[in-house]
């Protein structure tokens, strides 16, 4: 589903992923990489948390990463 004019509409995976990538790029261009943050769950595997932090640092360019490992 992709939001068009305030309404969710069915779409293909290719279109949905392209839309997300375009919107991420627009936010990054307008506000910089610090506009993004990543929160991962302590119940996820180490591998999933590693993948989340790699995505945040490489794809988004953000070091704003947190998990609730403190609890």
SULCOR-V906376 format. One record per residue. N is the residue number from 0. RES is the residue in three letters. SS is DSSP state (H for helix, E for strand, C for the rest). PSI is psi in whole degrees, -180 to 180 (none if undefined). Layout:
n=N res=RES ss=SS psi=PSI
n=N res=RES ss=SS psi=PSI
This chain:
n=0 res=UNK ss=C psi=139
n=1 res=UNK ss=E psi=137
n=2 res=UNK ss=E psi=122
n=3 res=UNK ss=E psi=120
n=4 res=UNK ss=C psi=40
n=5 res=UNK ss=C psi=-2
n=6 res=UNK ss=E psi=141
n=7 res=UNK ss=E psi=132
n=8 res=UNK ss=E psi=144
n=9 res=UNK ss=C psi=147
n=10 res=UNK ss=C psi=173
n=11 res=UNK ss=C psi=162
n=12 res=UNK ss=H psi=-42
n=13 res=UNK ss=H psi=-45
n=14 res=UNK ss=H psi=-41
n=15 res=UNK ss=H psi=-46
n=16 res=UNK ss=H psi=-37
n=17 res=UNK ss=H psi=-42
n=18 res=UNK ss=H psi=-46
n=19 res=UNK ss=H psi=-45
n=20 res=UNK ss=H psi=-42
n=21 res=UNK ss=H psi=-42
n=22 res=UNK ss=H psi=-38
n=23 res=UNK ss=H psi=-45
n=24 res=UNK ss=H psi=-39
n=25 res=UNK ss=H psi=-43
n=26 res=UNK ss=H psi=-44
n=27 res=UNK ss=H psi=-41
n=28 res=UNK ss=H psi=-38
n=29 res=UNK ss=H psi=-42
n=30 res=UNK ss=H psi=-7
n=31 res=UNK ss=C psi=171
n=32 res=UNK ss=H psi=-26
n=33 res=UNK ss=H psi=-6
n=34 res=UNK ss=H psi=-13
n=35 res=UNK ss=C psi=151
n=36 res=UNK ss=C psi=154
n=37 res=UNK ss=E psi=132
n=38 res=UNK ss=E psi=122
n=39 res=UNK ss=E psi=159
n=40 res=UNK ss=C psi=139
n=41 res=UNK ss=C psi=-16
n=42 res=UNK ss=C psi=-8
n=43 res=UNK ss=C psi=162
n=44 res=UNK ss=C psi=161
n=45 res=UNK ss=H psi=-37
n=46 res=UNK ss=H psi=-41
n=47 res=UNK ss=H psi=-42
n=48 res=UNK ss=H psi=-38
n=49 res=UNK ss=H psi=-45
n=50 res=UNK ss=H psi=-38
n=51 res=UNK ss=H psi=-44
n=52 res=UNK ss=H psi=-34
n=53 res=UNK ss=H psi=-43
n=54 res=UNK ss=H psi=-46
n=55 res=UNK ss=H psi=-44
n=56 res=UNK ss=H psi=-41
n=57 res=UNK ss=H psi=-52
n=58 res=UNK ss=H psi=-42
n=59 res=UNK ss=H psi=-21
n=60 res=UNK ss=C psi=24
n=61 res=UNK ss=C psi=140
n=62 res=UNK ss=C psi=9
n=63 res=UNK ss=C psi=83
n=64 res=UNK ss=E psi=137
n=65 res=UNK ss=E psi=153
n=66 res=UNK ss=E psi=161
n=67 res=UNK ss=C psi=41
n=68 res=UNK ss=C psi=-13
n=69 res=UNK ss=C psi=-19
n=70 res=UNK ss=C psi=none
